[in-house]
């Protein structure tokens, strides 16, 4: 019997607390409605964004600038529209009742854009002339292609000095070749077709010309 009375008392306390919380929440809910107009001509502004600050909830004004939305006491309402300065309205936290109306006036926001110079369209001859004479800088791919050309590589090879690694490698190769043919005659490449082909190509390239 005591357990039943205790359980009944607990349920009764929870019901009272829930009812009090609901009454507090119900008292905090506010039906906000109003109209947004221009400050100079008092003309209704359509499609104005009416949004609760720091919340993903809001609405838009209709064609006459009228709106209606449910908010809470203490909420901040932001009014924004392209071409007008933004405005904000705070719902009083000590508001008596559950409705609040507002007439929000918005001022035109003047925006100065940079000057634009409009010129006549060039003729076909002018366009072709300017297009052909335009100096287009080479991109990275074109620069890499130019640096890998055979003629460019040969010029760089002849003009740039060899570093220590290349010099030591060349000396070691010459020493190894001299040791390999030590005590015997070296083969003469005069009868080698490959050597003659390389000689002819070098002659055509101008490798033997005096610089």
Buried (B, 14 or more C-beta within 10 A) or exposed (E): EEEEEEEEEEEEEEEEEEEEEEEEEEEBEBEBBBBBBBEEEEEBBBEBBBBBEEEEEBBBBBEEBEBEBEBBBEBBBBBBBEEBEEBEBEBEEEBEEEEBEBEBBBEEEEEEEEEEEEEEEEEEEEEEEEEEEEEEEEEEEEEEEEEEEEEEEEEEEEEEEEEEEEEEEEEEEEEEEEEEEEEEEEEEEEEEEEEEEEBEEEEEEEEEEEE
